[in-house]
Amino acid sequence: MTENDESRPAAESSRSPAQAGGDPLPFGGGINSNVLQVGDADNVHQQRPLGIRYGVLWLGVIVCSLLAIPVGSAMTSNFGVAGPTILQAVSPAWTAIVMAVLVIVYTGLAYLLARELNPAVALFVVGWGFGVLALSTAGISEFAWMEGSLWALGIETLIWSLVVGGLVLWVMRVSGGLPDVPHDWRAESVGSLASLSSKPSLMAFACGAIALPLSWLLLADNLNAQALGAVVLASFFAGMAGRVAAPRLDPILIYFSVPFLGGIAQLVIASGWSGSLSDALVTGEIPRLAYLMPLDWVAGSLIGVSMGIGWARSFIVQEAVENTAS
């Protein structure tokens, strides 16, 4: 084997999917990337035909959507509509059990999709399912008329942020991480304590704060779709910033930071709030970030960050090529 032959794999691993002849999608690595789809050598699988990969993608979207629809009925509130939070359901305990089962099923589906496609696409599909559920439940209007607690809203959002963080961490670890983070310039092993506590990872976490002012700016009214769309778009920019801030690490904490910081912001709002939410709804005095229900944060972060880290890929690959050349 010649010296040129030995250097070829490293050069191939630093190429973007577009440079390698794949068809890039707005997710990390694309689903037709010629870069390794998983991080561990024993997990590398044969490239599936393009039609099969797109078929798997859309099948996942359909399955996650269908699974979310019946879960909405378990969140039925005393108002006769699906409550915006678990605590406002007629039976919070039963709703929590049903939601836990949904999370487990989604985790299994994310594992299969991450192995067949890549983890960012898998997380996008799972986020799509949560988005369907978010749109089928009530929003801030019903939350206010049911005299919901802003403290409970913030706490439930924080609990969901832990679910999101655990889901993302597990999917990234079992799939070997993003395919466009080659082993020769990945700083630490996927999801290790060293990688999560490193300075670049904490910088990526801090980028989640971008989603808060952007969500506030994008919330023009209190409609459900408006709330979900605001978080998706805000998370998109947070995901881009977090991916660029930590190009040698898999963007695990950026997924977690968006709902986590959103829950913290809602608790801050609750600490300074007094009066009736229903009266504030009529007068339009409810703070905008209180419009966002826990499922909006969950779905928005999974969808938006997944797309944002994919769009940031071109910047990261360019940096990797420059570093290799130097």
N, C-alpha and C positions, 0 to 999 in steps of 0.2 A: 504493500500500500504506500502510495506516495504521500509527501507532505501536503500537497494540495487536497488529496482525498481526505486526509485526516481533518483538515480545517473546514471542509464543506459542511458537515452537520451544524457546526456553530454558526456559520454564516446563514444557513437555511433557517435556523431557529430564530434569528434576529429579524427576519423579514415579516412584514405585515401580511395578512391574508390576501389583500389585494395584490401585493407584490408576488405572492406565492402562487397566484393564479386562482384564488378562491373568489367567492361572491360575498363580500362583506355585508353584514346586516347591522342595524343599530344596536348590537349587543357585543359584549367583549368576546372577540375571537370569531364571530360569525358562526354559521352552521355549516359552511362549506370551506372552512379554513384548511389549508394544507399543513398548518402548524399542528403539533401534537395536540389532540383534544383533551388529554389528561396529563397530570404531572408525573405519575409513576410509570416506569417502563413496563411493568407487568399489567398495567391497565390499558395500554395502547390497543386500540381495536382497528379493524379495517374500516376505511371510509365507506359509508353507506352511499348509495346513489342519491343524487340530489332530490329526486321526487320522494324518496322514502324519508329523507330528513325533514323536508317541508311537511310531509304527511304526519310525521311524529309530532312536529311543532303544533300543527292545527288540531290534531287529535287531542293533544294535551290541553289546548285552550278550550276545546269543546267539553272535555271531561271535567275540567276544573269549574267551568261555568255551570254545568249540570249539577255538580255536587253542591255548589253554593246555593242554588235555588231553594231546595227543601230546608236548608239550615235557617233561612230567614223566618220560616214559620215557627221555629223553636224560640225566636226572639220576640214573639208577640207580646205586646204590652197591654195594660188595662185600657188603653185607647183603641185597641183593636187593630193596631198596625205594628209592624216589626219595630221594636224599640231600637234607638240608636246606640244603646249601651247594654251590656249584659245585666247590670243591676236594675235596669228599668223593664226587664222582661217579667212576665207573670211569675215565672219560676226561675230565678237566677241560677239556682243550683243545677237544674236540668239543662238550662242554656249553656252553662259553663262546661258540662259534660259533653254535650253535642258539639260545642266549639272545639273542645280538646280532641275529639274524634276526628273532626275535619282537619285540624292541624296535623294530626298523625298521618292521615291519608294523603294530604298535600305533601308532607315530608317524603313519603314513599314515592309519590309521583315525581317530586323534584329530583330524587335520587336517580330514577330511571331516565329522566330527561337530561340530567347532567351527564350521565354516562353516554347517552346516545348523541347529544348535541354539545352543550357546554353549560357550566353552572349559571352563567349570567342569563342565558335563555331560559333555563329551568326556573330561576327565581322570577323572571318576568312573567312566565306562564302562571306560576302560583299567585303572583300579585294580581294578575288578571282575574283569577278566581275570587280573591278577596275583594277586588273592585266590583264584581258582579254582586257580591253580598252587600257591599257598602251601599250600592245604588238601590238595593231592594229594601233597605232599612230606612227608618226615619232620620231626620236631620235636626238641626238646631231648633227649628220651630216647635216640633213635637217635644224635644228635650226641654224647652223652656215652659211649654204649657203643662208638662208633667212635673214642673218644678224640680228638675234635676239639680244635682249638686255639682258645682264646678270643681270642688275638691275630689269628688268621686270620678269626675271626667278625667282629671289629670292623672289620678292614681291608676285608673284602668288603662289609659294610654301608656303609662310607664310599664305596666305589666305586659302589655302587648309588645313593647319595645324589646323586652327580654325574650319573648317568643320569637320575634323577628331575628334578633341576634343569635339565638340558639339555632334556629333553622338555617340561617346563612352560614354560620360556622360549620355545622355538620355537613351541609351540601358541599362547601368548598373543600373540606378535608377529605370526604370520601371520593370526590371527583378529581382530586389532585390540584385544584385551583384553576385559574383562568388559563386557557391555552396560549395566550399571547404574553405570558410571563415565563420565558424559558428558564430552565434550571441553572444555566450558567450565569444568570444575573438576577436570580431571585435571592433576596437578602436572607430570608429565614424559611424554614419549612412552613407549609400551609397551616394557618391557624394555631401555630405554636404560641406559648406564652411570650416568648422572646419577640415574635413578630407583632403580637397584639399590643405589647407594652413599649415597642420601639418608638422613637421620636417621629419617623414618617407616618406610622400608623396613628399616632395621637394627632398629628397634623391633619390627616384625613378625617379623623373623628371630628375635629374642630370645624372642618368644612361643612359638616351637617348644619351648622348654625346659619349658613346661607339660606337654607330653606325657610327659616322663620320670617325674615322681612319680605322675602319674595312671595310667600304664601299670603302674608298680610296685604301686600300690594295687589295680588291677583284676585282676592276675594271681593268681588263687586256686589254680591248678594248672598242670601243664605240658602240657595238651592243646593241639593245634594250633588248634582253633577258639577256645579261650580266649585264646591269644596274639594271634591276628589280631583278635578282637573288642576286646581291650584297647587295641591300637594305634589301631583305628578310632575308638573312643569318645574316647580321649585326644586324637587328632588333631582330632576334631570341636571340642573346646573350644579347642585351640590355634589352629585355623582361625578360630573366632569372635573370639578375642582379637586375632589378627594382622590380621584384616580391619578391626576397629574401630580398631586402632592406626594403620593406614595407609589411611584411606578414599579418599584421592585417588590411590592407586597400585594397580596390579594386584598381587594377592598371590602373587608369584612365589617370593620367598624363604621364605615360610612353608611351602610344599610341600617345599622343599629342606632346611629347617632340622630338621624332625622326624627323618628318617633320619640326617642328618649328626650331630646332637647325640646320637642314639641310638648311632651308631658310636663317637663319642668316649667315651660312657659305658661302652661295652663294652671299649674299650681301657684305660680306667681300671681296670675290674674285672680285666682280664687282668694289668695291672701288679702287682696285689696278690694274685694267685692263685697258689697252689702246691698240688700234690697231684693226685690222680686225679679226673677228672670223673665217672667211673662210680661210684666210691666215694661221692662227694658226692651223686650222684643218689639212691643208696640211702638215704643219711642225710638227704636233703632240705636240703643245705647249699649248693646252687648258687644264686648270687644271682638274684633274679627277672628282672632285665633281661637276663640271659644266656639266659633262656627264649626270647627273641624272635630269630627267624632273619631274615636279610636280606630275604627276600620278605615277611615280616610287616610290616617297616618300610615297604617300597615300597608294598604294597597298602593298608596302613592309612593312610598319609599321603595317598595319592591319593584314597581314598574319604572318609576322615574330614574332611580339610581342605576338600574340595569341598562337603561338606554343611555344614560349619561356616561357611564364608564366605557361603553362601546364607542361613542362619539369622540371620547378623549383618546382612543387607541392610536390614532394617527400621530398625535403629539408625542406619545410615549415611545412608539416605535422609532420615530425620528431621533429622539434623544438616545435610544439604545444604540442605533447605528453610529451616531456621532461618538459616543463613548467607546464603542468597539474600535472605531477607526483611530481614535487618539491613543 
